[in-house]
Each structure stands twice: as structure tokens, then as C-alpha cells.
Amino acid sequence: MLTSLLKLTVFLLRLALLVFLIGYLPIYCGYVKLGLALLAVSFPVWKVLFYAVRPLGPNWRKARSGSCYTYWHHEFTLVFKGGTTTANLEEVYDRLRKFDDFDGKTNRLARKRGKMVRNARYIYFESQGFFGLLSALINPPLVPVRLWSHRGNRLVVADTADGHMLKGQRRFQAKADGHGGIVVVTEAYDRPRDVFNRLGLRLMGPDIQSEIWTSYFNNIRLYYASRATSTEVAPIRTPRVGLPATSSSSVKWVPLPKYPGEEV
């Protein structure tokens, strides 16, 4: 219901903006104005058809020379009562892999839907509220990431896909800290997809983006509140950081050219 209302609101805003712009264009041919109106009003339909027909995949392949990325880092630590076990570590990883704690509770900015597309796993994120309304003016209402995970490293990798407002990669990982705790961390290198999203990010501020992942991690803390103590979520943002060639796991921060499978 909310998604349908959002789409209708976006359509009406686009229509109002179109009427305003065409009314002031120095075009005196009524047919030209009518053609422009029909093209602009039907733009959302054409965009939906474009993303439906186009094979879904990462919306970038390699780091572009001269481009700068923003580095994001959020983490917290869980210490289970009675001692942390390997089973606890596996459970935290599985919840990360499935995004079980993303929707609701402290997260009022976005929600998610999972879907398999051509044997690849995707998560579609839908922004909520005023931020979601502004985003839907220039992006699809649901923006996808391609997801795969590595159980041995308890690592989840999300690559932005066609239609996403960003280009980049985000990782989630659960790892033992060597002192009886589990460190839950997410890192990302990303940049706006185009000039419109760059302006939108500057308008809304990067705090909105950071709050989504802080809320997600706080939801995980709430889930384990009766079984474990946890530290506060510590967010770090470093703007204009060049994309690194490798990470600590020697996996490049770019999409794998061939999808490795839902879990390896």
C-alpha cells in the first residue's frame, strides 16, 4: 500500500514539474509540447521496462581512474553470556547473510526484499519517508544489490546493481575478537551513480546513509539483548578515499566478473 502511494506521489510530482517546465519553454508548436509531455509523463514506465528487460547485474565493473570513493565503517561487539561459542559465531553470520534484522524496530529509513534472479541472489532496498520520496524521483522505488557470501570467512559481499543510486561494494562480517567476543562489522567503498544522486546525497547529507546501517546493527543488538552484552555501534566515514586494490582477505573491492554462487 505504501509503495503504491509512493509511486502515485512521485508520478504526480513529475507531472506537476513537467507542466511547469513546458509552460515556460519557448516552444510555440502545440504538437511538440504535447510530444514532450507524453515522453516525460511516460518516463517512469519506460524506466521500469528498461530495468525489466535489461539483464540484472552489478552497475559497475572496475574502479574508474580518477574517481573518489567514500569509505564507511560500522562495527560493534557481542559477548555472549556463559561464553561465546562457534555456534554463536555461525548464527550471527547466518543472520547477516539473510538480513534477518534489517526491517523494522530502530530502522525507519528502509526495508528489504530478497529475490533470486537468474540463479543469483539479490536484495532490493526500499527507502522510506521523505528520503524515499526524493530518491524515487530519480531512481527506481526498489534498488538492488547482488549478494554472495563466504562461510569460511563468515563474510557477506553486496555489489550495487542496475538501478542503484550508488556504485560500490559493501561487506558484512562476523569474526572472533580473540577475547571471547564477536565483532560484527560492515565496510563499504561507494560513490553516487550520477550527478543527480550526487546532488541528492549532498542535499540530504551522508548521515541518512550512515543511519540506515547503524539502525540495522542496533536491531541485531536488540535481537541478542537477552543473551549477550554489546558495545555501541561505532560509525566511521572517510570521504574521498581511493578504492583499494585488495582487502585483508585478498579479495578486490570490485564485483567478481562471474557470480560465485549464493554461498561459497
C-alpha positions as CSV (number, residue, x, y, z in Angstrom):
1,M,0.0,0.0,0.0
2,L,2.8,2.4,1.0
3,T,4.8,1.5,-2.2
4,S,1.7,2.2,-4.4
5,L,1.1,5.5,-2.6
6,L,4.8,6.5,-3.1
7,K,4.7,5.7,-6.8
8,L,1.5,7.8,-7.2
9,T,3.0,10.7,-5.4
10,V,6.2,10.6,-7.4
11,F,4.1,10.4,-10.7
12,L,2.1,13.5,-9.7
13,L,5.2,15.4,-8.7
14,R,6.8,14.6,-12.0
15,L,3.7,15.6,-13.8
16,A,3.5,19.0,-12.0
17,L,7.1,19.7,-12.7
18,L,6.6,18.8,-16.3
19,V,3.6,21.1,-16.7
20,F,5.6,23.9,-15.1
21,L,8.6,23.5,-17.4
22,I,6.8,23.0,-20.6
23,G,4.6,26.0,-19.9
24,Y,7.7,28.2,-19.9
25,L,9.6,26.6,-22.8
26,P,10.0,28.9,-25.8
27,I,8.2,26.3,-28.0
28,Y,5.2,27.6,-30.0
29,C,4.2,24.3,-31.7
30,G,1.5,22.6,-29.7
31,Y,2.3,19.2,-31.1
32,V,6.0,19.5,-29.9
33,K,4.8,20.4,-26.5
34,L,2.4,17.5,-26.4
35,G,5.1,15.1,-27.6
36,L,7.4,16.3,-24.8
37,A,4.7,15.9,-22.3
38,L,3.8,12.4,-23.3
39,L,7.5,11.4,-23.3
40,A,8.2,12.8,-19.9
41,V,5.0,11.5,-18.2
42,S,5.6,8.0,-19.6
43,F,9.3,8.1,-18.5
44,P,8.6,6.0,-15.3
45,V,7.0,3.3,-17.4
46,W,9.9,3.2,-19.9
47,K,12.4,3.1,-17.0
48,V,10.6,0.1,-15.4
49,L,10.5,-1.7,-18.8
50,F,14.2,-0.9,-19.2
51,Y,15.2,-2.5,-15.9
52,A,12.8,-5.4,-16.5
53,V,14.3,-6.3,-19.9
54,R,18.0,-5.5,-19.2
55,P,19.9,-8.4,-17.6
56,L,20.3,-7.5,-13.9
57,G,23.9,-7.3,-12.7
58,P,26.4,-5.0,-11.0
59,N,26.1,-1.4,-12.2
60,W,29.9,-1.1,-12.3
61,R,32.8,-3.5,-13.2
62,K,36.0,-1.8,-12.2
63,A,37.3,1.3,-10.5
64,R,37.2,4.3,-12.8
65,S,40.5,6.2,-13.0
66,G,40.4,9.5,-11.1
67,S,37.1,8.6,-9.2
68,C,37.0,9.0,-5.5
69,Y,35.0,6.8,-3.1
70,T,33.7,7.3,0.4
71,Y,34.8,4.7,2.9
72,W,32.2,3.6,5.5
73,H,32.9,1.5,8.6
74,H,30.4,0.4,11.3
75,E,31.0,-2.2,14.0
76,F,30.0,-3.4,17.4
77,T,31.0,-6.3,19.6
78,L,28.8,-9.1,21.1
79,V,29.8,-11.0,24.2
80,F,27.5,-14.0,24.9
81,K,26.6,-14.8,28.5
82,G,28.3,-18.1,29.6
83,G,30.9,-17.8,26.9
84,T,30.9,-17.3,23.1
85,T,30.9,-20.5,21.0
86,T,31.5,-21.3,17.4
87,A,27.7,-21.9,17.1
88,N,27.1,-18.3,18.2
89,L,29.5,-17.1,15.5
90,E,27.8,-19.2,12.9
91,E,24.4,-17.9,14.0
92,V,25.4,-14.3,13.8
93,Y,26.9,-14.9,10.3
94,D,23.7,-16.6,9.1
95,R,21.6,-13.7,10.3
96,L,23.9,-11.3,8.5
97,R,23.7,-13.4,5.3
98,K,19.9,-13.3,5.4
99,F,19.5,-9.7,6.6
100,D,17.1,-11.1,9.2
101,D,17.2,-8.0,11.4
102,F,17.1,-5.3,8.8
103,D,13.4,-4.3,8.7
104,G,11.5,-2.5,11.5
105,K,12.4,-1.8,15.1
106,T,15.0,1.1,15.1
107,N,15.3,1.1,11.3
108,R,12.6,3.5,9.9
109,L,14.5,4.6,6.8
110,A,14.5,1.5,4.6
111,R,13.3,-2.1,4.3
112,K,14.3,-5.0,2.1
113,R,13.0,-7.8,-0.1
114,G,15.0,-10.9,-1.2
115,K,14.8,-12.4,-4.7
116,M,16.6,-14.9,-6.9
117,V,17.3,-13.6,-10.4
118,R,18.9,-15.9,-12.9
119,N,20.4,-18.1,-10.2
120,A,21.9,-15.1,-8.4
121,R,20.6,-13.7,-5.1
122,Y,19.5,-10.1,-4.9
123,I,18.3,-7.9,-2.1
124,Y,16.0,-5.0,-3.0
125,F,16.1,-2.0,-0.7
126,E,13.2,0.5,-0.5
127,S,13.8,3.9,1.1
128,Q,11.1,5.2,3.4
129,G,9.7,8.6,4.3
130,F,10.8,11.9,2.8
131,F,14.2,10.5,1.8
132,G,12.5,7.7,-0.1
133,L,10.2,10.1,-1.9
134,L,13.1,12.2,-3.1
135,S,15.1,9.1,-4.1
136,A,12.2,7.7,-6.1
137,L,12.1,10.9,-8.2
138,I,15.4,9.9,-9.9
139,N,15.8,6.2,-9.0
140,P,13.6,3.1,-9.1
141,P,11.5,2.6,-5.9
142,L,13.4,-0.6,-5.2
143,V,17.2,-0.5,-5.6
144,P,19.0,-3.9,-5.9
145,V,22.4,-5.3,-4.7
146,R,23.8,-8.6,-5.8
147,L,24.7,-10.8,-2.8
148,W,27.0,-13.7,-2.2
149,S,28.7,-15.0,0.9
150,H,31.7,-17.0,2.1
151,R,31.0,-19.3,5.1
152,G,34.7,-20.0,5.8
153,N,35.4,-16.2,6.3
154,R,31.8,-15.5,7.6
155,L,31.8,-12.8,5.0
156,V,28.8,-11.3,3.1
157,V,29.5,-9.3,-0.1
158,A,26.9,-6.9,-1.6
159,D,27.6,-5.3,-5.0
160,T,25.3,-2.4,-6.2
161,A,23.3,-3.5,-9.2
162,D,21.5,-1.8,-12.1
163,G,19.2,1.0,-10.8
164,H,21.0,1.5,-7.5
165,M,21.8,5.2,-6.6
166,L,25.3,4.2,-5.7
167,K,28.2,2.4,-7.3
168,G,30.3,0.4,-4.9
169,Q,30.5,-2.6,-2.7
170,R,29.5,-3.2,1.0
171,R,30.7,-6.1,3.1
172,F,29.4,-7.6,6.3
173,Q,31.5,-9.9,8.5
174,A,31.3,-11.7,11.9
175,K,34.6,-12.6,13.4
176,A,36.0,-13.6,16.8
177,D,38.0,-10.9,18.5
178,G,40.2,-13.3,20.5
179,H,38.9,-12.1,23.8
180,G,35.6,-14.0,24.0
181,G,33.6,-11.6,21.8
182,I,32.2,-11.5,18.3
183,V,33.0,-8.3,16.2
184,V,30.2,-7.6,13.7
185,V,31.4,-5.2,11.1
186,T,30.3,-3.6,7.8
187,E,32.6,-1.8,5.4
188,A,31.9,-0.1,2.1
189,Y,33.5,1.9,-0.7
190,D,30.9,3.7,-2.8
191,R,30.2,6.8,-4.8
192,P,27.0,8.3,-6.3
193,R,25.9,6.8,-9.6
194,D,25.4,10.1,-11.4
195,V,25.3,13.8,-10.9
196,F,21.6,13.8,-9.8
197,N,22.4,11.3,-7.0
198,R,25.5,13.3,-6.1
199,L,23.3,16.4,-5.6
200,G,20.7,14.3,-3.7
201,L,23.4,13.0,-1.3
202,R,24.7,16.5,-0.7
203,L,21.1,17.7,-0.1
204,M,20.1,15.0,2.3
205,G,23.5,14.6,3.9
206,P,25.6,11.4,4.3
207,D,24.2,11.0,7.8
208,I,21.0,9.4,6.3
209,Q,23.0,6.7,4.7
210,S,25.0,6.0,7.8
211,E,21.9,5.9,9.9
212,I,20.5,3.0,7.9
213,W,23.4,0.7,8.8
214,T,23.6,2.0,12.4
215,S,19.9,1.1,12.8
216,Y,20.4,-2.3,11.2
217,F,23.2,-3.1,13.6
218,N,21.2,-1.8,16.6
219,N,18.4,-4.2,15.5
220,I,20.9,-7.1,15.8
221,R,21.9,-5.8,19.2
222,L,18.3,-5.8,20.3
223,Y,17.8,-9.4,19.0
224,Y,20.7,-10.6,21.2
225,A,20.0,-8.4,24.1
226,S,18.7,-11.2,26.4
227,R,21.6,-13.5,25.5
228,A,24.6,-11.2,25.2
229,T,26.0,-7.8,26.1
230,S,27.1,-5.5,23.3
231,T,29.0,-2.3,22.6
232,E,27.5,0.7,21.0
233,V,27.7,0.9,17.2
234,A,30.7,2.9,16.1
235,P,30.3,4.5,12.7
236,I,33.3,6.0,10.7
237,R,33.1,7.9,7.5
238,T,36.1,8.9,5.5
239,P,35.3,10.9,2.3
240,R,37.3,10.9,-0.9
241,V,39.3,7.7,-0.3
242,G,40.7,6.0,-3.3
243,L,39.4,2.4,-4.0
244,P,41.9,-0.1,-2.6
245,A,43.2,-2.9,-4.8
246,T,42.8,-5.6,-2.2
247,S,41.4,-6.1,1.3
248,S,42.7,-8.2,4.2
249,S,41.1,-11.2,2.6
250,S,42.8,-10.5,-0.7
251,V,39.5,-10.0,-2.5
252,K,39.4,-6.9,-4.7
253,W,36.8,-4.3,-3.9
254,V,35.2,-4.7,-7.3
255,P,32.4,-7.1,-8.4
256,L,33.6,-10.6,-9.3
257,P,33.2,-11.0,-13.1
258,K,31.5,-14.3,-12.6
259,Y,28.9,-14.8,-9.9
260,P,30.4,-17.3,-7.4
261,G,27.1,-18.6,-6.1
262,E,24.8,-17.7,-3.2
263,E,27.3,-19.1,-0.8
264,V,30.9,-20.5,-1.2
